[in-house]
């Protein structure tokens, strides 16, 4: 009896790094398909960096799977932009001011004003959209919104 080779899934899922990509992977090939219309061929996972404690940061380690699509400098600038916005969003000073005003105004402040965190999340969404439009989408890559996976990792779709 012959064992059947395990077929690759049609819709890829990101996973932890286990070593070099499989021989039949799409890495290193030109882009195929249209972003938002077709499923990506692969998904690259950028792990979270826990060296800063509970502060959300993503590891600035350049994944070799992106070689030939974007440069390490472009990737590092992207991660730094995302990390800077996340640091600003989790500012203790802004949280103290916002929560103090909410308590003093019997929570009416929350209806009148967006929190600093919410403003920074909107800014992060705009930054990711801009990065996708200017750098990533033209070369067949797409950064997914990290809030969808609770900021545990950052996913980059590979078309």
N, C-alpha and C positions, 0 to 999 in steps of 0.2 A: 504494500500500500504506500502510495506517495502522499506526502503531506502537501497541502496547498499552501502556496506562498501567501502571506498576509497582504491583502490589498491595502493600498493607501486610501484614506478617507477622502471623499469628494470635497467636504468642507473641513479644512484644517483647523486644528486647535493648537494654541501655544502650549509649550510644556517646558519644564526645567531643562537646562543644558545638560546633556548626557555625553557629549563628545562631538566629534566632527559630524556634519550632516550626512545622511544616507546618500548612496551613489545616485539614486533616482530622484533626488531632491531638485527643486527648481533654482536653487541658489547658483548665481553666476551666469544665469541665462538672461536674455533680453526680456523686457516687460511684455506680457501677453494679457489681454483682457482689458476691461474698462472698470475703473474704480467706482464702486457703488452700483454696478450692474452685474458683474460677474463675481464669483467667489475668489478670494485670494488663493494662490497656489501654496503659499507657506505663511506662517505667522512667526515673527521673531519676538521673543520675550526679553524685555529689559528688566532685570531684577531690581528690587528695592534695596537701598543701602541702609542697613540698620546701624551703622557706626555712629550716627548722630542721636541714638536713642529712639524716642517715639516720634521725632520730627520726620515727616514724610520727605524722603529724598530718593532719587533713582540713581543707580550706579552708573558712573560715567565711563564704563568699560566698553570699548568699541567692539561690537559683534562682527566677526569675520564674514558672517552671512551677508552683510551690507556692502562688502567690498565690491567695487565696480559700479555701485549705484550712487553712493554719497561718500564724501571724504571723512576721515576721522575728525577733522576740524569742524565740519558741518554738524556731525553727530554730537560732538562735545558742546558746541554752542547751543544746540537744541536742548540737551539735557541741562545745561547751566541755566538757560532761560526758564525751563519748567521748574527746576529746583528753586530758583530765586523767587518765583511767584508763590510757590508752596511755602517757603520760609515766611514770606510776607503775610500770607493768609493765616498762618498759625501764630501771629504776633500776640504775645500775652498782654501787652499794653493796650492794644485795640480791644481785646476781649474784655479786659477789666472795665474800660470806659463804656463799652456797649452794654455789658450786663449791669453795671451800676445805674446807667440811665434807664434801662428797662425796669429795674426794681423801683427806682424813685418815681417813675411815671406810671406805675401799676401795669406794666407791659404794653402800654400804648406806644412807646418808643419803637417797638418791634414792627408795628403796623405802619408807622410813619417813615422809618428809615431802614434800609438794608444793612445788614451787618458787614463789617470789613471782610469777613470770610466769604460771604456771598458775592461781594464785589470782586474779590480776587479770583474766585472760581469762574466768574464771567470773563474776567481778564485772561485767565488761563485758557478758557475755551476759545477765545478770540486768537490768542497766541498760537494754539495748536492748529486752528483753522488757517491762519496766515502761513505757518510753517509748512503745512500740507500743500497749500496753493503755490507757494513760491519754491520750495526745495523738494519736497517728498513726492507729491503727485506727478510732476513731470517725468520722474525717473521710475514710476511704477511702484511707489511705496505710499503707505497711508498710516498715519499715527491714529490710533483709536483713543477715545476719551477714557482716561484712566479711572474716573469715578465709577464707571460701570463695573469695575472689578475691585472697588473699595481701595484704590491706590496701592494695591499689593504688588503690582507690576505694571509696566508699560508695554503695550503690544503694538508692533509695527507690521501691518499687512504687506506681503510681498507678492506683487502681481507678475 
